[in-house]
Amino acid sequence: MSKLMPPAHPFDDDKLHEECGIFGVVGVTDAANFVALGLHALQHRGQEAGGIVSHDAEQGFNSARRFGYVRDNFTSQSLMKTLPGPLAIGHVRYSTAGSKGPTQIRDVQPFFGEFSMGGAAIAHNGNITNADALRRELIERGSIFQSSSDSECIIHLMARSLQRNIPERMEDALRRVEGAFSVVAMTRTKLIGVRDPLGVRPLVLGKIGDGWCLSSETCALDIIGAEFVREIDPGEMVVITADGVESVRPFRPRKPRFCIFEHVYFSRPDSILGGRSVYETRRQIGVELAREAPVDADLVCPVPDSGTPAAIGFSQESGIPYAMGIIRNQYMGRTFIEPTEQIRNMGVRLKLNVNRALIKGKRVILVDDSVVRGTTSRKIKEMILDAGAAEVHFRIASPPTAWPCFYGVDTPQREKLLAATMSEDEMRDHLQVDSLRFISLDGLYRAVGEDKGRNPSQPQYCDACFSGEYPVEPSDMIEKGFRLKAAE
Ligand code: SF4
């Protein structure tokens, strides 16, 4: 393996991972510097690699793509000087291990295409569920792909469009695409943002001085001092120039199905989603969980960091004291880029350590955001028992994850998901804990603001990884043998 190519998932943390974060700015001096800061704030959405494309009237388009963290690459003055101009977009990526192999530099976005009316670059968050079929068709018609990424289909579809200008070519291309997409794109003069008709992935609009920006999350607006203007609507395209923001609706309207897992885990707790603080939603999930699954215990401890707000809510509702029973090493990062077998075997202990003095002799409630394969949950339970806990109770801030995501989240195959093959009681026995309870889907809907819980006749969110009800049929996966719930 090349030293330049990082191994995918050097440490298996047994979480679902968002695959991308996107950011774009127009109308500011040295836009690429703002994009680098925005991507730094979105680093939780992808840590394997990042890229920036900028445009300058004299120097045209420039790009840089690098493996690793934004802070380790896009802070170098010598690199940032190569990305001049008032318009730039960027992307951070998480590799899709298992399905397509480790990240190659050619898979790192933004992707760029030169068209007869000028160049354009795009950065995509989500997943195109008919990408295999599109790629086959495009290759048969002469397209030459440079990467293994589904997102590259958009550039080739744009190249084949007969429309007069780039925004119209994008509309044309995206009408052929199925699945989830939030896209930021740029031409020589325009910043463009689009969300798919279901609005599965987030995208927000911000204002900075005389300029504008687009971001996966509001936390990235805060870092550059931009003001949050609004979310891009599902099915909306915005075309931003020096003259302002033009909004068009290129797609047939559909009921929105925003990813409910963004509220549970993917988005940063200091972001705002659907007008609500993500932190507050997560705290409310903990409140619902304490109501649905009470247990007599001495301490409520989060599995850091993602379980923290839900643990606070659980503690507040139950009256059981909150404590930092597990401490996370904040400097773990990619320290061991090619870890030895000995280091790998230390596994979760490299990242998490138990606060022994606090835990000894206590009945402990551990609050985590999800259980995927159960490997980490089991190791954490062992660490807590080794530290002398009297009882271990898991409370999980999402319903059992029993189905894979095909909309831009890296998920193991269905057979590897613990909840796909075991009931809640079987999972409790498998993890060898005193009790295990997940929040119900109704409880989760209440926590995100649906008073009556989930209304199956009118779902407001995508919850397919819990319910198996996919709002867009994953046609490529069905072709590969994936069986939908109704077909089982
Ligand atoms: S399947 Fe799950 S993770 Fe994927 S978009 Fe739907 S709710 Fe989000």
Residues whose N, C-alpha, C, O or C-beta is under 5 A from the ligand:
A	BS01	SF4	C259 I260 F261 P404 C405 F406 Y407 V409 C462 D463 A464 C465
